[in-house]
Amino acid sequence: MSRIFGAITQNGYVVRNIEAAMRHWIEVLGVGPWFYVERAPIENFEYHGEPSPVDVSIALANSGALQIELIQQRNDAPSMYRDFLQAGHEGLQHVAYWTKTFEADLERILQLGYTIGQEGHVGTPGRFAYLSTEAHPGTVVELSDNSGPKGRMFERIAEAARGWDGHDPIRTVWPIGADG
């Protein structure tokens, strides 16, 4: 448990081929089912304070209480995902902390001297911010608001993983943050 952020709730992996990554997690690691969004509905995305038209595919699954996120960037827009790949990395890029009091938590963290590397929204409220904390691959911190529809969807994903028998391993989902 982090004394600053709380418990890690998600590991985020940046991959070059999301379909191959899902197959690996399903066939080799036995994790699923995966909830796949070919074009994540990210709004108001900014990279180091500048708008950027990032286009990503996302897949989500749970292993116990920990959510696994796979991210494949589909364009060359500036982002921390692109930076990670251009540095020659693939794999664990960030750990996420979920909160229902995003604005207050972000303000507290910024007051401690942390800075935002990228941020945006997925649904409403659905805000997220990646902090510039990378000391080695996998140490970027994401703070994510899960107080609305996005949080309810995360709960459904965790529920689907409990007792998953291997059937229907990849499920295309409504946009993240929608109540569908």
Buried (B, 14 or more C-beta within 10 A) or exposed (E): EEEEBEEBBBBBBBBEEBBEBBBBBBEEEEBBBBBBBBEBBBEEBBBBEEEBEBBBBBBBBBBEEBBBBBBBBEEEBBBBBBBBBEEEBBEBBBBBBBBEEBEEBBEEBEEEEBEBBBBBBBBEBBBBBBBEBBEEBBEBBBBBBBBBBBBBBBEEBBEBBEEBEEEEBBBEBEBBBBEE
